[in-house]
């Protein structure tokens, strides 16, 4: 899902592009395991990652 891009004209030749992302975007647009990883990392300060499959397959699905 792409975020909308807002373009506001300052003058005839200059434009400003602003990307607006809702404060709760990551918690509402990501899956259960991502939210649990984020909550656990916030509490323990340890970056734990749960993968269902191999690292290369997961990265392929996530677009890395």
TORTI-77050 format. One line per field, with one value per atom (N, C-alpha, C, O): residue number from 0; atom name; x, y negated, z negated. Coordinates in steps of 0.2 Angstrom, whole numbers, plus 5000, padded with zeros to 4 digits. Each point is the difference from the previous one (the first is absolute). Example, Ala and Ser with C-alpha at 12.3 -4.5 7.8 and 13.67 -1.06 7.14 Angstrom:
2
i [0:0:0:0:1:1:1:1]
at [N:CA:C:O:N:CA:C:O]
x [5066:4996:5004:5005:4993:5004:4996:5003]
y [5028:4994:4994:5001:4994:4994:4995:4994]
z [4961:5000:5000:4997:5007:4999:4997:4999]
end
This chain:
64
i [0:0:0:0:1:1:1:1:2:2:2:2:3:3:3:3:4:4:4:4:5:5:5:5:6:6:6:6:7:7:7:7:8:8:8:8:9:9:9:9:10:10:10:10:11:11:11:11:12:12:12:12:13:13:13:13:14:14:14:14:15:15:15:15:16:16:16:16:17:17:17:17:18:18:18:18:19:19:19:19:20:20:20:20:21:21:21:21:22:22:22:22:23:23:23:23:24:24:24:24:25:25:25:25:26:26:26:26:27:27:27:27:28:28:28:28:29:29:29:29:30:30:30:30:31:31:31:31:32:32:32:32:33:33:33:33:34:34:34:34:35:35:35:35:36:36:36:36:37:37:37:37:38:38:38:38:39:39:39:39:40:40:40:40:41:41:41:41:42:42:42:42:43:43:43:43:44:44:44:44:45:45:45:45:46:46:46:46:47:47:47:47:48:48:48:48:49:49:49:49:50:50:50:50:51:51:51:51:52:52:52:52:53:53:53:53:54:54:54:54:55:55:55:55:56:56:56:56:57:57:57:57:58:58:58:58:59:59:59:59:60:60:60:60:61:61:61:61:62:62:62:62:63:63:63:63]
at [N:CA:C:O:N:CA:C:O:N:CA:C:O:N:CA:C:O:N:CA:C:O:N:CA:C:O:N:CA:C:O:N:CA:C:O:N:CA:C:O:N:CA:C:O:N:CA:C:O:N:CA:C:O:N:CA:C:O:N:CA:C:O:N:CA:C:O:N:CA:C:O:N:CA:C:O:N:CA:C:O:N:CA:C:O:N:CA:C:O:N:CA:C:O:N:CA:C:O:N:CA:C:O:N:CA:C:O:N:CA:C:O:N:CA:C:O:N:CA:C:O:N:CA:C:O:N:CA:C:O:N:CA:C:O:N:CA:C:O:N:CA:C:O:N:CA:C:O:N:CA:C:O:N:CA:C:O:N:CA:C:O:N:CA:C:O:N:CA:C:O:N:CA:C:O:N:CA:C:O:N:CA:C:O:N:CA:C:O:N:CA:C:O:N:CA:C:O:N:CA:C:O:N:CA:C:O:N:CA:C:O:N:CA:C:O:N:CA:C:O:N:CA:C:O:N:CA:C:O:N:CA:C:O:N:CA:C:O:N:CA:C:O:N:CA:C:O:N:CA:C:O:N:CA:C:O:N:CA:C:O:N:CA:C:O:N:CA:C:O:N:CA:C:O:N:CA:C:O:N:CA:C:O:N:CA:C:O]
x [5004:4996:5004:5005:4995:5004:4996:4994:5010:4998:4998:5004:4991:4999:5005:5002:4999:5005:4996:4996:5005:4997:5004:5006:4992:5004:4996:4995:5009:4997:5005:5006:4990:5004:5002:4996:5010:5003:5000:4998:5004:5000:4999:4999:5001:4999:5006:4999:5007:5006:5002:5004:4994:5002:4995:4994:5007:4995:5003:5006:4990:5002:4997:4993:5010:4997:5001:5005:4989:5000:4997:4994:5009:4997:4997:5004:4990:4997:4998:4997:5006:4998:4997:5003:4992:4996:5005:5004:4995:5004:5000:5004:4990:4999:5000:4998:5006:5000:5003:4997:5009:5003:4996:5000:4997:4996:4993:4997:5001:4993:5001:4996:5010:5002:5004:5002:5001:5004:4997:4995:5008:4997:5001:5003:4994:5000:5007:5002:5002:5007:5004:5005:4994:5004:4999:5004:4989:4998:5003:5002:4998:5002:5008:5003:5001:5007:5001:5005:4991:5001:4999:5004:4991:4998:5005:5002:5001:5005:5007:5003:4998:5006:5000:5005:4989:4999:5001:5003:4995:5000:5007:5003:5001:5006:5006:5006:4993:5006:5004:5006:4991:5004:4996:4994:5009:4997:4999:5004:4990:4998:4996:4996:5006:4996:4998:5004:4989:4997:4999:4997:5006:4999:4997:5002:4993:4997:5003:4997:5008:5004:5007:5002:5002:5007:5001:4995:5010:5002:4999:4997:5006:5000:4993:4998:4998:4993:4996:4996:5005:4996:5002:4996:5011:5002:4997:4998:5001:4997:4993:4998:4998:4993:5000:4995:5009:5000:5003:5000:5003:5003:5007:5002:5002:5007:5004:5006]
y [5006:4994:4994:4999:4997:4993:4995:4999:4997:4994:4994:5000:4996:4995:4994:4999:4998:4995:4993:5000:4996:4993:4995:4999:4998:4995:4993:4999:4996:4994:4994:5001:4995:4995:4994:4997:5002:4994:4994:4994:5007:4995:5004:5006:4991:5003:5005:5005:4994:5004:5005:5004:4995:5003:5004:4998:5009:5004:5003:5002:5000:5004:5006:5000:5006:5006:5002:5000:5002:5003:5006:5002:5003:5007:5000:4999:5002:5001:5007:5004:4998:5007:4999:4997:5007:5000:5002:5005:4993:5002:5007:5004:4999:5007:5005:5005:4992:5004:5007:5005:4996:5006:5005:5006:4992:5005:5002:5005:4991:5001:5004:5003:4996:5003:5006:5002:5000:5005:5006:5000:5006:5006:5002:4996:5009:5002:5001:4997:5006:5002:4993:5000:4996:4994:4996:4997:5002:4996:5003:4997:5010:5003:4999:4999:5002:4999:4992:4999:4997:4993:4999:4996:5007:4999:5003:4997:5009:5003:4996:5000:4998:4996:4993:4998:4999:4994:5002:4995:5010:5002:5002:4998:5007:5003:4996:5001:4995:4997:5005:4998:5008:5005:5001:5001:4998:5000:5007:5003:5000:5007:5000:4996:5009:5001:5007:5005:4996:5006:5001:4996:5009:5002:5007:5004:4996:5006:5002:4999:5005:5002:4997:4998:5003:4998:4993:4996:5001:4993:4997:4995:5009:4998:5000:4995:5010:5000:4994:4997:5002:4994:4994:4995:5004:4993:5000:4994:5011:5000:4998:4995:5007:4998:4993:4997:5001:4993:4995:4994:5008:4996:4997:4995:5009:4998:5004:4999]
z [5000:5000:5000:4996:5009:5000:4996:5000:4997:4997:5005:5005:4994:5004:5000:4994:5011:5000:5002:5004:4991:5001:5003:4997:5008:5003:4999:5002:4995:4999:5004:5000:5004:5004:4996:4996:5004:4996:5005:4999:5007:5006:5006:5000:5006:5006:5002:5003:4994:5002:4994:5001:4993:4994:4997:4999:4999:4997:4994:5000:4995:4994:5000:5001:4998:5000:4993:4997:5000:4993:5000:5002:4994:4999:4993:4995:5005:4993:4999:5003:4991:4997:4994:4995:5004:4993:4995:5001:4993:4994:4998:4998:5004:4998:5007:5000:5005:5006:4999:5003:4994:4999:4996:5002:4993:4996:5004:4998:5006:5003:5007:5003:5000:5007:5000:5005:4989:5000:4997:4996:5004:4998:4993:4996:5001:4993:4998:4994:5009:4998:5000:4995:5010:5000:4994:4997:5001:4994:4994:4995:5004:4994:5000:4994:5011:5000:4998:4996:5006:4999:4992:4997:5001:4992:4996:4995:5007:4996:5000:4995:5011:5001:4996:4997:5002:4996:4993:4996:5002:4993:4998:4994:5010:4998:5003:4998:5007:5004:5003:5002:5000:5004:5006:5000:5006:5006:5003:5003:4994:5002:5006:5001:5004:5006:5001:4999:5002:5001:5007:5003:5000:5008:5000:4998:5007:5001:5007:5005:4995:5006:5000:4994:5011:5000:5001:5002:4996:5000:5007:5002:5003:5007:5003:5004:4994:5002:4997:5004:4990:4997:5003:5001:5000:5003:5007:5002:5002:5006:5000:5004:4991:4999:4998:5002:4994:4998:5005:4998:5007:5005:4999:5003:4993:4999:5006:5000]
end
